Amino acid sequence: PRSEIKPADEVGSRTPCNDFHIFKPLFEKIQADIKSGVRKIIPHGHSDDFSVEKGNLFILNGQKIYVAEVGESLAAPNGAMDARLRVIFDNGVESNQLMRSLKRRLNDDENARRITEISLGPLFDEQPDEDDIASGVIYVCRSQSSHPLIRDNPKNIHKIGVTSKDPSLRLSGAEDDPTFLFAKADLVASFELYNINRHKLETLLHKVFASARLEIEIPDRFGKTYRPKEWFCVPLETIQKAVDKLKNGTLLNYGFNVGSGDLEKKDVIENESCQTFFVEITNYMHSQIRIEYKDSLLVMSEGFPTIHESGPPFKFKPTRQAWNNFQEKFNHLKLKPKSNRDVCDGFGVDCKIIFPDKKLRFNLPNPDFDGFEELMQLINSLTKCKEYPNGFISNEINS
């Protein structure tokens, strides 16, 4: 829904960030990433058309800031679209300023910078490798090949490449080049970028559109078969969007949706502070439920490990908000040991949950300490999803 901005609302206020304990580890990790070179500090682009999106990182007036939330669209007095932001500062305060207000402040600060996403930083090498160049041209072309797959999709199949020279020169002799499908090609777009690691740039673009890579075999006149890897079934406007997001350092926030033919926002920085998450519950019949955090996913399984599992593990990705809620409540849990019950009924829990501010490790039969039920409820809440609306271990904690 659209709302109208009132003049008095244009200036955001700074207030203490009550949940800064969630963001503090993020800022510490960002600083470590910058120091190690995993992230880079680059010019944000002093203009009116640069983007501000959820998950963006900037340096404004010497302070690191993180765009934690982007609110609903608002109609500015001049008719342009705007949005209310939640901006977290590295000194523990936050602001609810408007997007255009933040853009204006960044433009007014001549030393303002953007902090790149993880793995995007190495693209912006200040000292290129010997086989790299300090500038490159992304070129996009279409093929005149008579291959049915190309002929039937003339406007959506593109070659995406990077070159150090004039793209038109790169296309000369295309009919003799297997990378150009042994056919003439038409240049439809080119984008010049400076201070870019050319080979890493090309690899990144191809990775973003990997799901749309054209699987095609082209024989040469001697019958030898080639499988070009630089052709993709992607609309030109989507490629242009990817280049824009590359320039402003946000491309890694997106993936390509084959169904819509467009870029799709990923839930970035879902959980950068959880170091370990492992819970294994053994019940009366010696069956097990296991929940483990691997590669940004919760991997959940149940069965009888000594005999068989009931099926393949179920995997899903909790949202960043779900992780934030879990961490906040986990940090405030009051756990107090008590004597184990005398009766050994076959129930046991092996648990390792580690955050920067709190660590929990135990492997106990019949755990019966203060706060245990609350802990199990909290773990269960993190596992709630469409497939398990009541949580993955709801039966265990309600039995």
N, C-alpha and C positions, 0 to 999 in steps of 0.2 A: 504493500500500500504506500501511496505517496502522501506526504504531509507537507505543510507549508512552513518555511522557516520564518520565525519572527525576528525582527531586527535585534531584539534584546538577547536572543539566543545565539548570536553569531560568535560571541567570545566564550570559549570554554573556560572552566575553572579547574585549578589544580588542587587536589586533595590528597591526603595520605592514602596509599594503596594498602587496604586492609589485608589482602591476600598476597602481599609481596613475597612471602616465603615461597610461593609457587614460582615466581618469576626470577627471584634472586639466582637460583642455580642456572637458569637460562642465560642471564647476563654474564655469569662467571664462565660458562662454557663458550659463549660468543667471544669473550676476550681471549680465552685459550685458543680458540679456533683461528682468530686473527693472528695471534702470535705464532702459531704453527704454520700459517699460510693456507689453512683449509678454507677460510673465508678471506675475502679481500675488501678493502675500503676503496670505493670508486666514486667518481662524481655522480651525483644523482640526476643531473641534467636540469640546468636552470632554465625552465620554460614552463608554459601553462599546460602542456599536454602529457606530462609524465604521470604515471599511475601511482596510486597509493592503495594497497590491498592488505587484507588480513594476513598477518605473518611477516610484513615488511619490517626491516630494520634500518634505522637512519642514525646519523650523528647530527644533532642540532645544538648549536651553541656549546659545543664541546661535550654534550651529554648523549649517551646512547639511548635511543627510544625504540620501543617495540609496539607495533600496531596490533593490539590483542583482539579487538573486535571492530567490525564495520556494521553500523546500524542500518535501518531501513532507508530507502531513498527519500530525499527531501527536495522540494522545489525551492530553489533560491529565488530571491527577488528579481533577478535578471532572467529567470526562466531556465537556467542551467540546473542540472541535477547535482545534488550534494548528499552527504551522509554524515551522521554523528559518529565519532570514533571513540574508542577507548584506547588511549595511548599511555603506555607504562614507561616511566623514566627510570634510569638506573640508580637514581638517588632515593627511590622508594615512594615517589608520588605518582599520581596518574592524572590524566586530563580527559575531559569529554568534548574536546574541541571539534569543530566541523572539519571535514576533509579539505575544503578550499582554504580554511584558515591555516591548517598545517602546511599545505602547499605554499601559501604565501610566506610563511615563516621560513620554510626551507629555501625559497627563492631569495629572501632578504638576507639570509646568512651566506656570505660568499664562501665560507669554509664548510658548508653543509655537505655531507657525504651519505652515500648509500652503502650498507654492508651487504655483501652478496650472500646468497644461500650456500650451504655446504656443497662442495664439489664444483660450484660455478666459479669460485675464486681463481683457480689456476688458468682459466681462459684469459684473464686479464693480466697477463705477465708483463711486468715492467721491463724485464730483461728476457727477451725471447730466447728459446733454444736455437742452436745453430741452424737447424732445419726448419725453423719457424720464421714468420715475418711479423713486423710490427703493425701491419694492416692487412686486411683481406677483404674480398668481395664475395658475398653470398650470391649465387646466381640460381635462378629457377628457369627451367626450360621445358618445352613440350616437344614430343617426338612426332615426326611425319611418317613413322613406321606404318606399314600396312598390316602388321600383326593384328588379328581380330580383337584381342584384349585392348590394344592401344586405340585402334580405330573406333571401337564402340564406346570409349570413354575419353574423348579427345580433350575435354576441359578439366578433368580431375586427376589425370596422371601426370606427375611432374618429376623431373630430376632435380634434386637439391644438392648443390655442390659448393665448394669454396675454392677460390683460385687467387693467385697473387697477381694475375694480369688482367687485362681487359677481357671480360666474359665472352665477347664476340669472337676473340681470337681462340678462346678455349673451344668454341663450337665449330670452328673451321675444321673441315675434314671429318665431321661427325659420322658421315656415311661409311667411313673405314674404321671406326672406333667401336669396339664391343661395348664400352661403357655408355655409348649413345645409341645402342641397339642397332648398329650398322644402318643408320638412317639420318637424314637431315633433321636438325632440331631448331626450334624457334625460341629465342630468348624472350621471356615474358616478364621478368622482374630481376632486379639486382639491388643489393644493399651493401653499401660500403661501411666497414667498421674499422676503427683504429685501435691499436694496442691490443690486438687479439691474438691468442695462440691459435693459429689456423687449423691445425690438425685436431686439436681438442674441441674446437668449435664445431667442426664437421661431425665429429663423433657424437657430440651432444645432440645436435639436430636430428641425426639419424636415429639416435636412441629414443628421442621423444616420439618420433613417428614410426618406430619399429613395428608396431602392430598393423600398420598400413603399408608395409613394404611390399612391392610388387614381386610376386613369385613368377618368374618368366624365364624361359630358356630360348636363347637366340643362337641359331647356327650360323657360322660363317660360310663362305663359298666353298670351303674344303670339308664342310660337314662337322667341324669341331663346335661343340656346344659351349655357350657362355651363359652365366647366370649373373647379370648385373645386380648390384646391391644398393644403388643410389636412386632408384625410382620408387615413388610412393603414390598411392591413391589418396591424395589429400587436396582439398580445394585451395586455390591460390590465396584467398582471403585468410584462411587458417594459417598458412605459411607466413603471411605478413604479420599476423598476430604473434606468432612465435618469435619472429625477429624483433618485434617491439618489446616483448617481454624479456628477450635476451638482452636488449640494450639497457633495460631498467633493472636487470638483475633478479627477475621474478620467474624466469622460465621453469625452474625446477619445482615451482609450486603447482605445475600443471602437467597433465597427461593428455594423450589424444584419445578421444572417444570415437571409435570406428562407426558406431551407430548414428551419431549426430554429425560426424564429420567436423567436429569443432574441438577446441581445447577445453579441458575440464579441470576445474580447481580441485586440488588435492587438499586433504586436511593436514596441513604442514605442522611440524613440531607437535605431533600428537602427544609424545611422551619422551622428552629428552632427559628427564631427571631420574626415571626409574632405572636402577642399575641391575636389579635382580627381582624376578617375580616367579616363584615356584610354589605350588601347593599340591600336595598329594594326600588324598583321603582314603584310608582303608576301612571298609565297614565290616559288619559282623560276618559276612559270608566270604571275606577276604577278596572281594572285588575292589577295584580301585578307580578313583576319579583323579585325573591329573590336569592341572591348569598351569601352563608355562608361557612366559613372554619370550617370543623369538621373532627376530626380524620385523619388529613393529606390529606383530600380530599376537593375539592370545590363541594358543593352541590347546584345545580341550579334548580330552579323550576319556573313555570309561570302558571297563571290561574286567576280565580275569587274566592278568598278565602271564601267569604260568600256563594258561591254556590257550586263550585267544582274546582278542579285543572285539568288542561288539561292532566295530566298524572303523573306518578311517577317522583320524582326528578332525574335529571341526575347528576351523580357523576364522577369526574375524578381527576387525580393527576397531577398538573402542575410540570414540572421539576424544579430541584434546580436552573438551570440557568434562567428559567422564573421568579421564585421568586426573584432571585438576581437582574434581570433587573427591575422588578416592584419596588422593594424596593429602588433601586438607584434613579430611576426617581421620585418616590413618595417623597423621602426625599428632592428633589430639586424643588418640585412644589411650585409655588408662588400663594397662594390663598389670595384674598383680598375681604372682604365683600362689597356688594353694596345693595342698597334698593331693596326690592322685587318689582316685577312688579305689577301694579295696578290691572291687570286682573287676576282673579283666574280661571284657566282653568282646574283644576283637576289633574295637574301634581305635583308630590312631590317625594322627595327622603329622605330616612332615611339611614344614612351612619355612620358606626363606623369602622375605620381602625386604628389599634394601632401597631406601631413598637417601639423598645426602643428609637430611636432617633426622632420620630415624631408621633404625635397623631392627629387624625382628627375625630371629632364628630359633626354631624348636623342632624337635622330633619326639613326640610323646605318645604313649598309649593312653587312651582315656583322658585326654586333656580336659581339665576342669578348673581353669584359673579364671579369676575375675576378668571380664571383658572378652572371654573367648567367643561367646555367642554373638556379641556385637561385631567382633572381627570376622566371623563367618558370614554374617549378614552383609558386611561391607564388601567382602570378596565376591559374594554372590551378586551384589548390585553391579559390579564391574562387568559381569558376564551376561547381563541382560541384553538381548537383541531380538530381532524379528523371529528368529528360529527358537529362541529360549526366552520368551517374554517374562517368565518368572525367575530366570537365572539358571545357570547350569547345575548348581548344587542345591537347589531349593528343596529337593526331596530329602537330602541328607540332613539339612539343618532344621527341617520341620518334623523329622521323625523322632 
